[in-house]
Amino acid sequence: MKRVLTAIVLIPLVVLALFKAPLWLFTLLVLGVALLAAREYLAIATATGFKPFRMLGYSFLLCLFVACGVFATNLAASTPSVMAGFSLFAALALLVVMACPFLFMVASLRREPLSAALGDASISFLMMPYVGFTLFGLPMLRSYENGALFILFIMITVWVGDTAAYYVGRALGRHKLAPRVSPGKSWEGSIASAVAAVVVAIVLFHFLNAIWRGLHNIHLVSVPAYYMRSLAGERPDFPRAPWWAAAGFALCINVAAQLGDLFESALKRGAGMKDSGSLLPGHGGVLDRIDALLFAIPTGWLLYVAGYSDYFTPRGILIS
């Protein structure tokens, strides 16, 4: 019951922030989630026997999101300062990526015994790609045209797959998927997750126009000013994705999500922990709730830039 009630409260808040929050505020909200997830990750690392560099890790995470926020805001604004913003983003991101591992290694030289230096520096740096680089994909995707709608499709695909895996696995699960990592997961649940994800993605892509119009009617999305208004009341016409493209999207997202779930389970099992935290009743910690998204978001970002953006770009004539 707690699991359902928490979802009922959180999902509307997530959707509202996704579509209505200004990009700078959305980036701050994602940063907050990233810091909470990083805190839980570092707690898992500590329970495993490492001594991660907490404040240094938080500082690098903050720098990464500042760089991302500057670039994403300029990209969304489509102003002449985009190139300047990109230069700032590139410089800050490059500084973070290049300096982060070296500073962790330098800080680890003070560790006693010295044999712990490499492990502590490595586990601290892993937080950056695992939590930082994955989650900053959210504001980056949000800055693209109809990026919020694309993110919603990713989330729905992950949520439906996760729900199918949970209930089918409990009811029909007989063959263990990864007993050493997560004894509760089964092949039956995994297959059900993939099938459910494919079905819901085909439905979502097929009814993309209707979904956009529904969101438009409740004032969550609007027509960009640079698109010519259609005769149907300012409702752009999106190209319809073929079923195989929707199925391919779902399978990529679902496989990534299941791997993300298994990876976090491996981290917790190695640390002897059941949940990463207790912040979300019925769901455990923040990391427990977003573990699948940590792998699904960058996968979705790659799919968007690889061509799926075409299905979220209205057909029409640019007027400026």
C-alpha positions in Angstrom: 0.0 0.0 0.0 2.8 2.4 0.9 4.4 1.7 -2.5 1.2 2.7 -4.4 0.5 5.8 -2.2 4.0 7.0 -2.7 3.7 6.6 -6.5 0.3 8.4 -6.5 1.9 11.4 -4.8 5.2 11.4 -6.7 4.2 10.8 -10.3 2.0 13.9 -10.7 4.7 16.0 -9.1 7.3 14.6 -11.5 5.1 15.3 -14.5 4.3 18.8 -13.3 8.0 19.6 -12.8 8.9 18.0 -16.2 6.5 20.2 -18.2 5.9 23.4 -16.2 9.1 24.1 -14.3 11.4 26.6 -16.0 14.5 24.8 -17.3 16.8 26.4 -14.6 14.4 25.2 -11.8 14.1 21.8 -13.4 17.9 21.5 -13.5 18.0 22.4 -9.8 15.4 19.8 -9.0 17.4 17.1 -10.9 20.5 18.3 -9.1 18.7 17.8 -5.8 17.8 14.2 -6.8 21.4 13.6 -7.9 22.7 14.8 -4.6 20.3 12.5 -2.7 21.2 9.6 -5.0 24.9 10.4 -4.6 24.5 10.4 -0.8 23.0 6.9 -0.9 25.6 5.6 -3.3 28.4 6.8 -1.0 26.6 5.2 1.9 26.6 1.9 0.0 30.3 2.4 -0.8 31.0 3.0 2.9 29.1 -0.1 3.9 31.1 -2.1 1.4 34.3 -1.1 3.2 35.5 2.0 1.2 36.0 5.5 2.5 34.8 7.7 -0.4 35.5 11.4 -0.6 32.1 12.9 0.1 32.6 16.6 -0.1 34.9 16.4 -3.1 32.3 14.2 -4.9 29.4 16.6 -4.1 31.5 19.6 -5.3 32.3 17.9 -8.7 28.6 16.9 -9.0 27.6 20.5 -8.5 30.1 21.8 -11.0 28.8 19.3 -13.6 25.2 20.5 -13.2 26.2 24.2 -13.3 28.0 23.5 -16.6 25.0 21.5 -17.9 22.5 24.1 -16.8 24.3 27.0 -18.6 24.5 25.1 -21.9 20.9 23.7 -21.7 19.4 27.1 -20.9 21.2 28.7 -23.8 20.2 25.9 -26.1 16.6 26.1 -25.2 16.6 29.9 -25.6 18.0 29.7 -29.1 19.8 33.0 -28.7 23.1 34.2 -30.3 24.8 33.4 -27.0 24.4 29.7 -27.7 28.0 29.4 -28.9 29.2 31.3 -25.9 27.2 29.0 -23.6 28.5 26.0 -25.4 32.1 27.2 -24.9 31.4 27.7 -21.2 29.8 24.3 -20.9 32.6 22.6 -22.8 35.3 24.3 -20.6 33.5 23.5 -17.3 32.6 19.9 -18.4 36.2 19.3 -19.6 37.5 20.7 -16.3 35.3 18.4 -14.3 36.0 15.3 -16.4 39.8 15.8 -16.5 40.4 17.2 -12.9 38.0 14.9 -11.1 39.9 11.6 -11.2 43.3 13.3 -10.6 42.1 15.2 -7.6 40.5 12.1 -6.1 43.9 10.3 -6.6 45.8 13.2 -5.0 43.4 13.3 -2.1 43.7 9.5 -1.6 47.5 9.8 -1.0 46.7 10.7 2.6 44.8 7.4 3.1 46.0 5.0 5.7 46.8 2.3 4.8 48.1 3.4 1.5 46.7 0.3 -0.1 43.2 1.8 0.3 44.1 4.8 -1.9 43.2 3.3 -5.3 40.0 1.8 -4.1 38.7 4.9 -2.4 39.6 7.2 -5.3 38.0 4.8 -7.8 34.8 4.3 -5.9 34.5 8.1 -5.4 35.0 8.8 -9.1 32.5 6.2 -10.2 29.8 8.4 -8.7 30.3 10.9 -11.5 29.3 8.7 -14.5 26.9 6.6 -12.5 24.8 9.5 -11.0 26.1 12.7 -12.5 26.5 12.1 -16.3 23.4 10.0 -16.4 21.0 12.4 -14.6 22.2 15.5 -16.4 20.8 13.9 -19.4 17.3 15.0 -18.1 17.8 18.8 -18.4 19.7 18.3 -21.7 16.8 16.3 -23.1 14.3 18.8 -21.7 16.1 21.6 -23.6 15.3 20.0 -26.9 12.0 20.5 -28.8 9.3 18.4 -27.1 12.1 16.9 -25.0 9.8 16.8 -22.0 7.4 14.6 -23.9 10.2 12.3 -24.9 11.3 12.1 -21.3 7.8 11.2 -20.3 7.7 8.4 -22.9 11.0 7.1 -21.4 9.6 7.2 -17.9 6.3 5.5 -18.8 8.1 2.8 -20.7 10.4 2.2 -17.6 7.5 2.3 -15.1 5.3 0.0 -17.0 8.1 -2.5 -17.6 9.1 -2.3 -13.9 5.5 -2.9 -12.8 5.0 -5.9 -15.1 8.2 -7.4 -13.9 7.2 -7.0 -10.3 3.7 -8.5 -10.5 4.4 -11.2 -13.1 7.6 -12.2 -11.3 5.8 -12.6 -8.0 2.9 -14.6 -9.6 4.7 -16.7 -12.2 8.4 -16.4 -11.5 10.1 -19.8 -11.5 13.5 -19.4 -13.2 16.0 -17.0 -11.5 17.4 -14.3 -13.7 20.5 -13.4 -11.6 20.4 -15.3 -8.3 23.8 -14.0 -7.1 22.8 -10.4 -7.7 19.0 -10.3 -7.1 17.4 -13.6 -6.0 13.9 -12.1 -6.4 14.2 -11.4 -10.1 13.1 -14.1 -12.6 13.2 -14.6 -16.3 9.4 -14.6 -16.4 9.3 -11.2 -14.9 12.1 -9.9 -17.2 10.3 -11.2 -20.3 7.0 -9.7 -19.1 8.8 -6.4 -18.5 10.1 -6.3 -22.1 6.7 -7.3 -23.6 4.8 -4.7 -21.6 7.4 -2.0 -22.5 7.0 -2.8 -26.2 3.2 -2.8 -26.1 3.0 0.5 -24.2 5.6 2.2 -26.5 3.7 1.1 -29.6 0.6 2.6 -28.1 2.4 5.8 -27.0 4.0 6.4 -30.4 0.8 5.6 -32.3 -1.2 8.1 -30.3 1.5 10.7 -30.0 -0.7 13.4 -31.6 -3.6 12.6 -29.3 -1.3 12.6 -26.3 0.2 16.0 -27.2 -3.3 17.4 -27.7 -4.4 16.1 -24.3 -1.4 17.7 -22.7 -2.1 20.9 -24.6 -5.7 20.9 -23.4 -4.5 20.8 -19.7 -1.9 23.5 -20.5 1.2 21.3 -20.0 2.5 21.9 -23.5 2.2 24.7 -26.1 3.0 25.3 -29.7 6.4 27.0 -30.2 6.1 30.5 -31.5 8.3 29.8 -34.5 5.9 27.2 -36.0 3.1 28.2 -38.2 -0.3 27.6 -36.5 -2.4 24.9 -38.1 -6.0 25.3 -38.9 -6.9 22.7 -36.2 -6.4 25.2 -33.4 -2.7 25.5 -33.0 -2.1 21.7 -32.9 0.9 20.5 -34.8 0.9 17.3 -36.7 3.6 14.8 -35.6 4.9 12.1 -38.0 3.7 8.7 -36.9 6.5 6.3 -36.0 6.3 2.8 -37.5 5.6 0.0 -35.0 9.1 -1.5 -35.3 10.7 1.9 -34.4 8.5 2.1 -31.3 9.3 -1.5 -30.4 13.0 -0.8 -30.9 12.8 2.2 -28.6 11.1 0.1 -26.0 13.5 -2.8 -26.1 16.5 -0.5 -25.8 15.0 1.4 -22.9 13.8 -1.8 -21.2 17.1 -3.6 -21.5 19.0 -0.6 -20.2 16.5 -0.2 -17.3 16.8 -3.8 -16.3 20.6 -3.6 -16.3 20.4 -0.5 -14.2 18.2 -2.3 -11.7 20.6 -5.3 -11.6 23.6 -3.0 -11.2 22.2 -1.3 -8.2 21.1 -4.6 -6.7 24.7 -5.8 -7.1 26.0 -2.8 -5.2 23.5 -3.3 -2.4 24.1 -7.0 -2.1 27.8 -6.4 -2.0 27.3 -4.0 0.9 24.8 -6.3 2.7 22.0 -3.7 2.3 18.3 -4.4 1.4 17.5 -0.8 0.4 19.7 2.2 -0.4 17.7 4.4 2.0 14.4 4.9 3.6 13.3 8.3 2.2 10.5 7.0 0.0 8.0 4.8 1.9 7.5 1.5 0.1 10.3 2.2 -2.4 13.3 2.5 -0.1 15.7 5.2 -1.1 16.0 7.6 -4.0 18.6 5.4 -5.7 16.2 2.4 -5.4 13.5 4.4 -7.3 15.8 5.8 -10.1 18.2 2.9 -10.6 16.5 1.9 -13.8 16.4 5.5 -15.1 20.1 6.0 -14.5 20.7 3.6 -17.4 17.6 4.4 -19.4 18.0 8.2 -19.6 21.4 8.1 -21.4 20.1 5.4 -23.7 17.0 7.5 -24.5 19.3 10.5 -25.1 21.3 8.5 -27.7 18.1 7.4 -29.4 16.8 10.9 -29.5 19.9 12.3 -31.2 20.2 9.2 -33.4 16.9 10.0 -35.1 13.9 9.6 -32.8 13.8 13.4 -32.5 12.1 13.3 -35.9 9.0 11.8 -34.4 8.8 14.6 -31.9 9.3 17.4 -34.4 6.0 18.7 -35.8 5.6 18.8 -39.5 5.1 22.4 -40.6 6.8 25.5 -42.0 9.2 27.6 -40.0 8.3 31.3 -40.0 11.5 32.5 -38.4 
